[in-house]
Amino acid sequence: MKSSTLDLGPLQLATPLLLSPLAGYTNLPFRRVIRELGRIGLCTTDLVNARSLLEQNRKALKLIESCAEDTPLAVQIFGAVPEEMVAATRLLESLGVASVDVNMGCPVRKVCHVGGGSAMMTELDRTAALVRQMVESVRIPITCKMRLGWDDDNLTAPDLARALEEAGVAAIMVHGRTRQQGFDGSVNLAGIRRVVEAVDRIPVIGNGDITSPEAARIMLESTCCAGVSIGRGAFYNPWIFVHTAHYLETGELLPEPDFSERVRVMTRHLDLMVEVFGESLGCTMFRKVGPWYAKRFGPASFFNKGIVRLSSRADYDTILVRYIDWRAQFLDESGQLLPKYALRPQVLNFRDDDTQELDAPAVTRREAIPVPAGPNELW
Ligand SMILES: Cc1cc2nc3c(=O)[nH]c(=O)nc-3n(C[C@H](O)[C@H](O)[C@H](O)COP(=O)(O)O)c2cc1C
């Protein structure tokens, strides 16, 4: 299989590999880290309220903050008022955004209640009419991201995808679970395939549980989707795009990055967070980022205990130096982890993830990203 390009209408992506929106995580620093590692086709922002964008709300504007290196960029918006969705789309086009993605998965009651987010999956005609207005008001591609449906009895994604194709969208992203399923059970590959079969011309992007190049290939081959979108797997392994592109082209699995490369990229991630959010907030936000890198350091409890209290850039250097000293007890003479501590290969699926240490802080445990507490739990 080839890692070819992918067209979203007029927008040609260099690879068919996309970063899924992860509210709270897919901010500018993380997107830049991913882009610097290479072979990403398209990054997407966290979801943004269309009305807040129009009101120039400070938090909403921060969510769409970007820079010259951060292209091509899709902004994901939600809302149910056609005039607002259209005006927000126009605004984003004028700001140079490459495409606009419509969220059809948000479970928050106040969003669904007015017909936005995942409620859009249940009202095909109204949703298609709204999206058509967006498509007709701009030149950039409009895409839609959905789940397979509300629950197993209402697998509306194929019908909705067809209606949205008619309305002129450039692609459909589909997470292979229902809204009711949350993150339980496995991704329904046959369900994604039915969405692929339901549309005539536009690409369908498969999404859900991809944590390795092999899992991406399985998704592509078993659903015939045109590309894959990776969310949590990119946080678990920021190298996943470059490794997957290489694997799809050559069949070869590149070796995992070594400890020093992981530390280099993690440090770059922190520096970008400090640049974008300022030192205090950047360091606080980094408390939930560092432990994800540490998952592949080998024994890391010492590092995690320090990093979850991080408050300054200088602290980070101290924590890292002390951790490197502490970690030496687990290494052989050549600096490799002793066999007893050697890492297992990265997992195909989150349910196989046994890399966590029992005494690890809460943010490092697998639930921290896969099933976040609060209203996001059914993303
Ligand atoms: C913490 C978190 C935040 C998410 N935020 C969004 C979001 O803002 N918009 C959206 O469409 N999906 C969101 N999702 C869903 C993901 O984009 C994706 O569809 C889902 O996690 C399955 O893909 P994955 O297994 O590759 O993570 C979120 C998921 C998580 C875990």
The ligand as an ORCA input file, in Angstrom:
! r2SCAN-3c Opt
* xyz 0 1
  C      -9.631     14.540     25.318
  C     -10.382     14.428     24.028
  C     -10.821     15.574     23.401
  C     -11.511     15.492     22.190
  N     -11.912     16.645     21.591
  C     -12.562     16.588     20.389
  C     -12.958     17.773     19.714
  O     -12.703     18.899     20.142
  N     -13.640     17.624     18.544
  C     -13.924     16.389     18.006
  O     -14.543     16.312     16.936
  N     -13.517     15.258     18.607
  C     -12.834     15.324     19.774
  N     -12.398     14.176     20.370
  C     -12.542     12.893     19.656
  C     -11.297     12.608     18.830
  O     -11.091     13.559     17.813
  C     -11.363     11.219     18.170
  O     -12.482     11.147     17.328
  C     -11.434     10.097     19.178
  O     -10.557     10.325     20.253
  C     -11.094      8.748     18.542
  O      -9.849      8.807     17.888
  P      -8.470      8.330     18.595
  O      -8.690      6.932     19.080
  O      -7.436      8.419     17.493
  O      -8.210      9.272     19.718
  C     -11.749     14.236     21.592
  C     -11.301     13.079     22.234
  C     -10.626     13.157     23.427
  C     -10.129     11.894     24.069
*
